Amino acid sequence: MPIAPLRRRSTRSPGRLVAFALMLGISQLALAQDTDDAELAQTVAQRVVGDRTGACLAVAVVRGDKVSTAHVCADPMQVARISGRKAFEIGSVSKTMMAALLATEIDAGRLTLDTPLASLLPADTVVPRVGDTQIRLEDVVTHRSGLPGLPTRMPQSNPLDPYATLDAQSLLDSLGDVTLTSAPGQTFLYSNFASMVLSLGLARHTDQPFPDLLRERLLAPLNMNDTFVLGPPVGVSMVAGHESTGQPALPWHFAPDLAGVGGVRSTLDDMARYVRAQLGDAPSELAASLARTQQPLAKTEPQIGMNWMIAELGGRPLQMHEGATGGFSSFVGLDRQQGVGVVILSDTSWVSLGGVGPLALHLMAPDEVPLGKLRRAVATPDAMLESLPGSYVMDGGLMVTIVRQGNQLAVQAANQAAFVLGYDDAGDFYPLGFDARLEPQSGEGGQTFVWHQGGAALTVKRVKPTS
């Protein structure tokens, strides 16, 4: 911008005048940033403050070279629990980082997407196939390997920390238990099993422990110094996770070489750096590899790149991935055409509520995706207290009974302890002691529900009303 000529000599020295202008520019930039942060916090607060989950969210929105951040809790007095250099479990968002590692090997000419998965594993490993069709690396990163969701020999010593005791040998031995029902590359089936095998395979192929490989190839070049698999760096502390009921949840642990499936921890600032890099602001040695991971590979629905789910919004492709562990939810989304990206890290599981993706999409495209409504705990309506008790059957044949306990309803499944249900203003019931949701439906001939838990949705139908 041209500056009008001064009518009289300035009493400031040129150096001081430049310094003053720089300070003014910095102050204006800081003010603009503060305004953007406040607007973001206000939007997130509309969805979160007062929510029955008690969740806290750390959010970053990247637009071009500008990053806005916000830390918002259902109870605003709790925001300190996620502020500062606090690391969250990012769950399956880790898979996008593992894809980047694979892409660096592909770009270096040491692997291809057609490389058989078996070639990265010990020679005596029995890897299932159909005829001559082997599981390729492309099949793994597009979730078309045919492998089931979890390994058959996964110990269940603690279901609240389910991967903690799974080791590499049990993982590899599980491959020999599998008979594929369709040829690899044909059918989409989201598989943590296959992702863990790839994580282990990359560590073996590069002769580096997975955490070291991640640090060397991705985290160090992107200055993501507060992101880790094992112990946190000095000055970084772990956020405590929660179930959607607000109760504390145990952290999840993974064998280091299997951590590409979901074992990465990161801070909001580091994840904002990750999003910027994915949008194109990456060092030259990484830019092509990150872009490679985002390109669609699957020819059928759902569209997917290398561990990036791809959806269309307003005619534009969006790359995204959600993550969830026992006490955390996360989301990373990219709109490269608009130069917009978002990351949400929550210290609470949102699995039964559909995840934090809807909020993230609204933040990416507020004119195209509506802001969802928060859920407040309310009293169970008297009509439901009177009409819903009775006997029901769940998909799979499990019998459950709904009974009235004072001003609340309770559920008891066969041979299990009863649990009390809360009720929210979205019209759903939810257990007060663990993460799930019971969604009423209008069914023919009687009451029907959908039971949401752990990503599954099961139908529950009345079979015998209470007399």
Stockholm file with secondary structure:
# STOCKHOLM 1.0

chainA/1-467         MPIAPLRRRSTRSPGRLVAFALMLGISQLALAQDTDDAELAQTVAQRVVGDRTGACLAVAVVRGDKVSTAHVCADPMQVARISGRKAFEIGSVSKTMMAALLATEIDAGRLTLDTPLASLLPADTVVPRVGDTQIRLEDVVTHRSGLPGLPTRMPQSNPLDPYATLDAQSLLDSLGDVTLTSAPGQTFLYSNFASMVLSLGLARHTDQPFPDLLRERLLAPLNMNDTFVLGPPVGVSMVAGHESTGQPALPWHFAPDLAGVGGVRSTLDDMARYVRAQLGDAPSELAASLARTQQPLAKTEPQIGMNWMIAELGGRPLQMHEGATGGFSSFVGLDRQQGVGVVILSDTSWVSLGGVGPLALHLMAPDEVPLGKLRRAVATPDAMLESLPGSYVMDGGLMVTIVRQGNQLAVQAANQAAFVLGYDDAGDFYPLGFDARLEPQSGEGGQTFVWHQGGAALTVKRVKPTS
#=GR chainA/1-467 SS CCCCCCSSCCSSCHHHHHHHHHHHHHHHHHHHHHHHHHHHHHHHHHHHTTCTTCCEEEEEEEETTEEEEEEEESSGGGGGGTCSSEEEECGGGHHHHHHHHHHHHHHTTSCCTTSBGGGGSCTTCCCCCBTTBCCBHHHHHTTCSCCCSSCTTCCCSCTTSTTTTCCHHHHHHHHTTCCCSSCTTSSCCCCHHHHHHHHHHHHHHHTSCHHHHHIIIIITTTTCTTCBSSSCCTTCEECCCBCTTSCBCCCCCCCGGGGGGTCCEECHHHHHHHHHHHTTCSCHHHHHHHHHHHSCCCSSSSCBSSSCEEEEETTEEEEEEEEECSSCEEEEEEETTTTEEEEEEESBCCGGGTCSHHHHHHHHCTTTSCCCCCCCBCCCCHHHHHHSCEEEEETTSCEEEEEEETTEEEEEETTSCCEEEEEBTTSCEEESSSSCEEEEEEETTEEEEEEEETTEEEEEEEEEECC
#=GC SS_cons         CCCCCCSSCCSSCHHHHHHHHHHHHHHHHHHHHHHHHHHHHHHHHHHHTTCTTCCEEEEEEEETTEEEEEEEESSGGGGGGTCSSEEEECGGGHHHHHHHHHHHHHHTTSCCTTSBGGGGSCTTCCCCCBTTBCCBHHHHHTTCSCCCSSCTTCCCSCTTSTTTTCCHHHHHHHHTTCCCSSCTTSSCCCCHHHHHHHHHHHHHHHTSCHHHHHIIIIITTTTCTTCBSSSCCTTCEECCCBCTTSCBCCCCCCCGGGGGGTCCEECHHHHHHHHHHHTTCSCHHHHHHHHHHHSCCCSSSSCBSSSCEEEEETTEEEEEEEEECSSCEEEEEEETTTTEEEEEEESBCCGGGTCSHHHHHHHHCTTTSCCCCCCCBCCCCHHHHHHSCEEEEETTSCEEEEEEETTEEEEEETTSCCEEEEEBTTSCEEESSSSCEEEEEEETTEEEEEEEETTEEEEEEEEEECC
//
